[in-house]
Amino acid sequence: MAETSTKLNLSSSARRTALLGAMFLMATSAIGPGFITQTTVFTAQIGAAFAFAILASILIDIAVQMNVWRVIGVSGLRAQELGNKVIPGVGWFLAGLVFLGGVVFNIGNIAGTGLGANAMLGVDPKIGGAVSALVAILIFLSKKAGMALDRIVVLLGAVMILLMIYVAIVAAPPVGEALKNTFLPETVDFLIITTLVGGTVGGYITYAGAHRMLDSGATGIEHVREITRSSVLGIIVTGIMRVLLFLAILGVVAGGTVLTSNNMAAEAFGAAAGEIGTRMFGIVLWAAAVTSVIGAAFTSVSFITSSRTPERKRNLITVVFIAGCATAYLFLGQAPQQLLIFAGAFNGLILPVGFGILLWVAWRRRDLMHGYAYPKWLLIVGVLTWLLTLFLGWNSVLGLAKLWS
């Protein structure tokens, strides 16, 4: 009896650890250099009114992730596998979209590690990006890559939040004005909301935590409550980070500083806390970028492999993926800030396709859900959100056309 009890305790502990890792993989994948760049640029553009865009994006993100994690977690199948069971070939079409989006975003992520290394240590951004890509590669070459991935994303996620709390306090933002605009915004910009959603749950980020959860084995109807809690907490973590960063930038802008450099976030941190602020920005940006490199690589490769693919082979493919993105960044020669904005908007186009497939499974394919009676309220919320993503996706098309015109 004692042995059985110990085994159950260990199983429960291992499951909690796996879900924590999946939650932080989703959160840190979303908290990337694009996240930081977008938040800085949009706060500088519309000031306190950006608070409403943050609230709207968080609500949309929660609705998306609760459905995505629930369907994938209960079915025990990856998103592309579910797609192929609904309509043969649709899953591979989705895989192609996610993989392409992952490449675009990961080039931006590696560019972000270069900017972070430059702010932190003063090194050339391209050298910083190349070295950071090597760090990510070494994680996947480790014999215990899964364990290393979980621990690193949790640690770096905690570091980012703690540093952002300090900078937000030092910046002394007008909290009252931000709170007012959260519910009564002076300006509403749907392109900004689209870009935030695309950068937080669009493209590969939609599936990062859910696919990691599958690899951990913490799936099935019996784990629905844990799956739901983890999906919501992951979005709350990204929301906290977004709010802290917004308040820090708002404090600087409200104080009269005009951000004009090519690295506006670094300029804002420097204005808030001087030289130490610039170094802190470097740490935050590098941590955000390298965890996003890891998350993008892991998730993109999970779409072109299956549960039957040996872990060693999958890790080697991931290494090649990271190396290819790093090479593209070194030869691209494009302004990182523009690339990061583009990546977020592009991912907003992918969201309606994959999300629609998962909602169809929840509604019509109980056989794939092992007989699970999907909550009607959650399905209704999901469908309403999906309709909104169609509208936001159209705005992404317009935004991309404007960006490259």
C-alpha positions as CSV (number, residue, x, y, z in Angstrom):
1,M,0.0,0.0,0.0
2,A,2.8,2.4,0.9
3,E,4.5,1.7,-2.5
4,T,1.3,2.4,-4.4
5,S,0.8,5.7,-2.5
6,T,4.3,6.9,-3.3
7,K,3.9,6.0,-6.9
8,L,0.6,8.0,-7.1
9,N,2.3,11.0,-5.5
10,L,5.2,10.9,-7.9
11,S,2.8,10.6,-10.8
12,S,0.8,13.6,-9.6
13,S,4.0,15.7,-9.0
14,A,5.4,14.8,-12.4
15,R,2.1,15.8,-14.1
16,R,2.0,19.2,-12.3
17,T,5.6,19.9,-13.4
18,A,4.8,19.0,-17.0
19,L,1.7,21.2,-17.0
20,L,3.7,24.1,-15.5
21,G,6.3,23.7,-18.2
22,A,3.6,23.6,-20.9
23,M,2.0,26.7,-19.4
24,F,5.2,28.7,-19.3
25,L,6.2,27.5,-22.8
26,M,3.0,29.0,-24.1
27,A,3.5,32.2,-22.0
28,T,7.2,32.7,-22.9
29,S,6.6,31.9,-26.5
30,A,4.1,34.8,-26.5
31,I,6.4,37.1,-24.5
32,G,8.9,37.4,-27.3
33,P,10.8,40.3,-28.9
34,G,7.7,41.0,-31.1
35,F,5.6,41.3,-27.9
36,I,8.0,43.9,-26.5
37,T,8.4,45.8,-29.7
38,Q,4.7,45.9,-30.4
39,T,3.8,47.0,-26.9
40,T,6.4,49.8,-27.0
41,V,5.4,51.1,-30.5
42,F,1.7,51.0,-29.8
43,T,2.0,52.7,-26.4
44,A,4.0,55.4,-27.9
45,Q,1.4,55.8,-30.6
46,I,-1.9,55.9,-28.6
47,G,-0.7,56.3,-25.0
48,A,-3.1,55.2,-22.2
49,A,-5.7,54.1,-24.8
50,F,-3.5,51.1,-25.4
51,A,-4.9,49.7,-22.1
52,F,-8.2,48.8,-23.9
53,A,-6.4,46.9,-26.6
54,I,-4.6,44.9,-23.9
55,L,-7.8,44.0,-22.2
56,A,-9.5,43.0,-25.5
57,S,-6.6,40.9,-26.5
58,I,-6.4,39.1,-23.2
59,L,-10.1,38.2,-23.3
60,I,-9.8,36.9,-26.9
61,D,-6.6,35.0,-25.9
62,I,-8.3,33.3,-23.0
63,A,-11.3,32.2,-25.1
64,V,-8.9,30.8,-27.8
65,Q,-6.6,28.9,-25.4
66,M,-9.3,27.4,-23.2
67,N,-10.8,25.8,-26.4
68,V,-7.5,24.8,-27.9
69,W,-6.1,23.2,-24.8
70,R,-9.4,21.5,-24.0
71,V,-9.8,19.9,-27.5
72,I,-6.1,18.9,-27.9
73,G,-5.8,17.8,-24.3
74,V,-9.0,15.6,-24.2
75,S,-8.4,14.1,-27.7
76,G,-4.7,13.4,-27.1
77,L,-4.0,14.4,-30.7
78,R,-2.0,17.2,-32.2
79,A,-3.8,20.0,-34.1
80,Q,-2.7,18.7,-37.6
81,E,-3.7,15.2,-36.7
82,L,-7.2,16.4,-35.8
83,G,-7.3,18.4,-39.0
84,N,-6.5,15.3,-41.1
85,K,-9.2,13.3,-39.4
86,V,-11.8,16.0,-40.1
87,I,-10.8,16.4,-43.8
88,P,-7.8,14.5,-45.2
89,G,-5.0,17.0,-46.1
90,V,-6.4,19.9,-44.1
91,G,-4.1,19.1,-41.2
92,W,-1.0,19.2,-43.4
93,F,-2.3,22.5,-44.9
94,L,-2.5,23.9,-41.3
95,A,1.0,22.4,-40.6
96,G,2.4,24.3,-43.6
97,L,0.9,27.6,-42.5
98,V,2.1,27.1,-38.9
99,F,5.6,26.1,-40.0
100,L,5.9,29.0,-42.4
101,G,4.7,31.4,-39.7
102,G,7.1,29.8,-37.2
103,V,10.0,30.4,-39.6
104,V,9.0,34.1,-40.0
105,F,8.5,34.6,-36.3
106,N,11.7,32.8,-35.3
107,I,13.8,34.9,-37.6
108,G,12.3,37.9,-35.7
109,N,13.0,36.0,-32.4
110,I,16.7,35.6,-33.2
111,A,16.9,39.2,-34.3
112,G,15.5,40.0,-30.9
113,T,18.2,38.0,-29.1
114,G,20.7,40.1,-31.1
115,L,19.1,43.4,-29.9
116,G,19.0,42.1,-26.4
117,A,22.6,41.1,-26.4
118,N,23.5,44.5,-27.8
119,A,21.7,46.3,-25.1
120,M,23.0,44.0,-22.3
121,L,26.6,43.7,-23.4
122,G,27.2,46.0,-26.3
123,V,28.0,43.3,-28.7
124,D,27.1,43.4,-32.4
125,P,23.4,42.3,-32.9
126,K,24.3,39.7,-35.5
127,I,27.0,38.1,-33.3
128,G,24.5,38.2,-30.3
129,G,21.9,36.5,-32.5
130,A,24.2,33.8,-33.7
131,V,25.4,33.0,-30.2
132,S,21.9,33.0,-28.8
133,A,20.8,30.5,-31.5
134,L,23.7,28.3,-30.5
135,V,22.5,28.4,-26.9
136,A,19.0,27.2,-28.0
137,I,20.5,24.5,-30.2
138,L,22.5,23.1,-27.2
139,I,19.3,22.8,-25.2
140,F,17.9,20.4,-27.9
141,L,21.1,18.5,-28.1
142,S,20.9,17.7,-24.4
143,K,20.1,14.2,-23.4
144,K,17.3,15.5,-21.3
145,A,16.0,18.1,-23.7
146,G,12.4,18.0,-22.4
147,M,13.4,18.6,-18.8
148,A,15.9,21.3,-19.7
149,L,13.2,23.1,-21.9
150,D,10.7,23.1,-19.0
151,R,13.1,24.4,-16.4
152,I,14.6,27.1,-18.6
153,V,11.3,28.6,-19.7
154,V,10.0,28.8,-16.2
155,L,13.2,30.4,-14.8
156,L,13.6,33.0,-17.6
157,G,9.8,33.8,-17.4
158,A,10.2,34.5,-13.7
159,V,13.2,36.7,-14.3
160,M,11.4,38.8,-16.9
161,I,8.4,39.5,-14.7
162,L,10.6,40.5,-11.7
163,L,12.7,42.9,-13.8
164,M,9.6,44.4,-15.4
165,I,8.0,45.0,-12.0
166,Y,11.0,47.1,-11.0
167,V,11.1,49.2,-14.2
168,A,7.3,49.7,-14.0
169,I,7.6,51.1,-10.5
170,V,10.5,53.4,-11.3
171,A,8.8,54.8,-14.4
172,A,5.9,56.1,-12.2
173,P,3.1,55.8,-14.8
174,P,-0.3,57.5,-14.6
175,V,-2.1,54.4,-13.4
176,G,-5.5,56.2,-13.0
177,E,-5.5,57.3,-16.7
178,A,-4.5,53.8,-17.8
179,L,-7.3,52.3,-15.7
180,K,-9.9,54.7,-17.1
181,N,-8.8,53.9,-20.7
182,T,-9.1,50.2,-20.0
183,F,-12.9,50.5,-20.1
184,L,-13.4,53.9,-21.7
185,P,-10.7,54.2,-24.4
186,E,-10.0,57.5,-26.1
187,T,-8.9,55.6,-29.2
188,V,-9.8,52.1,-30.5
189,D,-7.5,50.6,-33.2
190,F,-8.5,47.2,-34.5
191,L,-5.2,46.7,-36.3
192,I,-3.4,47.0,-33.0
193,I,-5.8,44.5,-31.4
194,T,-5.3,42.2,-34.3
195,T,-1.5,42.4,-34.0
196,L,-1.6,41.7,-30.3
197,V,-3.8,38.7,-30.7
198,G,-1.6,37.4,-33.6
199,G,1.5,37.9,-31.5
200,T,0.1,36.2,-28.4
201,V,-2.0,33.3,-29.6
202,G,-1.6,33.4,-33.4
203,G,0.4,31.0,-35.5
204,Y,2.6,28.5,-33.7
205,I,2.0,30.2,-30.3
206,T,-1.6,28.9,-30.3
207,Y,-0.4,25.3,-30.0
208,A,2.9,25.7,-28.1
209,G,1.7,24.8,-24.6
210,A,-1.0,22.3,-25.8
211,H,1.5,20.3,-27.9
212,R,4.0,20.3,-25.1
213,M,1.3,19.0,-22.8
214,L,0.7,16.1,-25.2
215,D,4.4,15.2,-25.0
216,S,4.2,15.1,-21.2
217,G,1.3,12.7,-21.2
218,A,-0.9,14.9,-19.0
219,T,-4.0,14.4,-21.3
220,G,-7.4,12.8,-21.2
221,I,-10.9,13.6,-19.8
222,E,-9.7,13.0,-16.3
223,H,-7.3,15.9,-16.5
224,V,-9.8,18.5,-17.9
225,R,-9.7,20.7,-14.8
226,E,-5.9,20.9,-14.7
227,I,-5.7,21.5,-18.5
228,T,-8.2,24.4,-18.3
229,R,-6.5,26.0,-15.3
230,S,-3.1,25.8,-17.0
231,S,-4.4,27.3,-20.2
232,V,-5.9,30.3,-18.4
233,L,-2.9,30.8,-16.1
234,G,-0.6,30.9,-19.2
235,I,-2.5,33.8,-20.7
236,I,-2.6,35.6,-17.3
237,V,1.2,35.4,-17.1
238,T,1.4,37.0,-20.6
239,G,-1.2,39.6,-19.6
240,I,0.8,40.5,-16.4
241,M,3.9,41.0,-18.5
242,R,2.1,43.1,-21.1
243,V,0.5,45.3,-18.4
244,L,3.9,45.8,-16.6
245,L,5.7,46.7,-19.9
246,F,2.8,49.0,-20.9
247,L,2.9,50.9,-17.6
248,A,6.7,51.2,-17.8
249,I,6.6,52.7,-21.4
250,L,3.5,54.8,-20.5
251,G,5.4,56.4,-17.6
252,V,8.2,57.4,-19.9
253,V,6.0,58.8,-22.6
254,A,3.7,60.6,-20.2
255,G,6.8,62.2,-18.7
256,G,7.5,63.9,-22.0
257,T,10.1,61.6,-23.5
258,V,9.7,61.2,-27.3
259,L,10.9,57.8,-28.5
260,T,12.5,58.1,-31.9
261,S,15.3,55.5,-32.1
262,N,15.3,52.2,-34.0
263,N,15.2,50.4,-30.6
264,M,12.4,52.3,-28.9
265,A,12.0,49.8,-26.0
266,A,15.7,50.2,-25.0
267,E,15.4,53.9,-25.2
268,A,12.3,53.9,-22.9
269,F,14.0,51.6,-20.3
270,G,17.0,53.9,-20.4
271,A,14.9,57.0,-19.8
272,A,13.1,55.3,-16.9
273,A,16.1,53.9,-15.0
274,G,19.3,55.2,-16.7
275,E,22.2,52.9,-17.6
276,I,20.9,50.1,-15.4
277,G,17.6,50.4,-17.1
278,T,19.2,49.8,-20.5
279,R,21.0,46.7,-19.2
280,M,17.8,45.4,-17.6
281,F,16.1,45.9,-21.0
282,G,18.8,43.8,-22.6
283,I,18.3,41.0,-20.1
284,V,14.5,41.1,-20.5
285,L,14.6,41.2,-24.3
286,W,17.2,38.5,-24.5
287,A,15.3,36.2,-22.1
288,A,12.1,36.9,-24.0
289,A,13.7,36.2,-27.4
290,V,15.6,33.1,-26.5
291,T,12.6,31.4,-24.9
292,S,10.6,32.3,-28.0
293,V,13.2,30.8,-30.2
294,I,12.9,27.6,-28.2
295,G,9.1,27.7,-28.3
296,A,8.8,28.5,-32.0
297,A,11.3,25.7,-32.9
298,F,9.6,23.1,-30.7
299,T,6.1,23.9,-31.9
300,S,6.9,24.3,-35.6
301,V,8.7,20.9,-35.6
302,S,5.8,19.3,-33.7
303,F,3.7,20.1,-36.8
304,I,5.9,18.3,-39.2
305,T,6.5,15.2,-37.0
306,S,4.2,12.9,-35.1
307,S,4.0,11.2,-31.7
308,R,5.7,8.2,-33.4
309,T,8.8,10.2,-34.3
310,P,11.7,9.3,-32.0
311,E,12.5,12.1,-29.6
312,R,16.2,12.2,-30.8
313,K,15.2,12.6,-34.4
314,R,12.7,15.3,-33.5
315,N,15.4,17.2,-31.5
316,L,17.8,17.0,-34.4
317,I,15.2,18.4,-36.8
318,T,14.6,21.2,-34.3
319,V,18.3,22.0,-34.3
320,V,18.3,22.2,-38.1
321,F,15.2,24.5,-37.9
322,I,17.0,26.9,-35.5
323,A,20.2,26.9,-37.5
324,G,18.2,27.7,-40.7
325,C,16.4,30.6,-39.1
326,A,19.6,32.0,-37.7
327,T,21.2,31.8,-41.2
328,A,18.3,33.6,-42.7
329,Y,18.5,36.4,-40.1
330,L,22.2,36.9,-40.7
331,F,21.7,37.3,-44.5
332,L,18.3,39.1,-44.4
333,G,19.6,42.6,-43.6
334,Q,16.1,43.8,-42.7
335,A,15.2,46.2,-39.9
336,P,14.3,43.9,-36.9
337,Q,11.5,46.2,-35.7
338,Q,9.7,46.0,-39.0
339,L,10.2,42.2,-39.2
340,L,8.7,41.7,-35.7
341,I,5.6,43.7,-36.5
342,F,5.2,41.8,-39.7
343,A,5.5,38.4,-37.9
344,G,2.7,39.3,-35.4
345,A,0.3,40.4,-38.2
346,F,1.1,37.3,-40.3
347,N,0.3,35.0,-37.4
348,G,-3.1,36.7,-37.1
349,L,-4.0,35.2,-40.5
350,I,-3.3,31.6,-39.3
351,L,-5.4,31.7,-36.2
352,P,-8.9,31.4,-37.9
353,V,-7.9,28.3,-39.9
354,G,-6.6,26.1,-37.0
355,F,-9.1,27.4,-34.5
356,G,-12.0,26.6,-36.8
357,I,-10.8,23.0,-37.1
358,L,-10.6,22.5,-33.4
359,L,-14.1,24.0,-32.8
360,W,-15.5,21.6,-35.4
361,V,-14.0,18.7,-33.6
362,A,-15.5,19.9,-30.3
363,W,-18.9,20.3,-31.9
364,R,-19.3,17.4,-34.3
365,R,-16.6,14.8,-33.6
366,R,-17.3,13.3,-30.2
367,D,-15.6,10.1,-31.4
368,L,-12.3,12.0,-31.5
369,M,-13.0,13.4,-28.0
370,H,-13.5,9.9,-26.5
371,G,-17.2,10.6,-25.9
372,Y,-16.5,13.8,-23.9
373,A,-19.6,16.1,-23.8
374,Y,-18.0,19.4,-24.7
375,P,-19.5,22.3,-22.6
376,K,-22.0,24.3,-24.8
377,W,-21.0,27.6,-23.1
378,L,-17.3,27.1,-24.0
379,L,-18.2,26.1,-27.6
380,I,-20.4,29.2,-28.0
381,V,-17.7,31.5,-26.6
382,G,-15.2,29.8,-29.0
383,V,-17.5,30.3,-32.1
384,L,-18.0,34.0,-31.2
385,T,-14.3,34.4,-30.8
386,W,-13.7,32.6,-34.1
387,L,-16.0,35.0,-35.9
388,L,-14.0,37.8,-34.4
389,T,-10.7,36.2,-35.6
390,L,-12.1,36.3,-39.1
391,F,-12.6,40.0,-38.9
392,L,-9.2,40.5,-37.2
393,G,-7.6,38.3,-39.9
394,W,-9.0,40.6,-42.6
395,N,-7.5,43.5,-40.8
396,S,-4.2,41.6,-40.8
397,V,-4.4,41.4,-44.6
398,L,-5.0,45.2,-44.8
399,G,-2.2,45.8,-42.3
400,L,0.4,43.7,-44.1
401,A,-0.5,45.5,-47.4
402,K,0.0,48.8,-45.7
403,L,3.2,47.7,-44.1
404,W,4.9,46.6,-47.3
405,S,3.4,49.3,-49.6
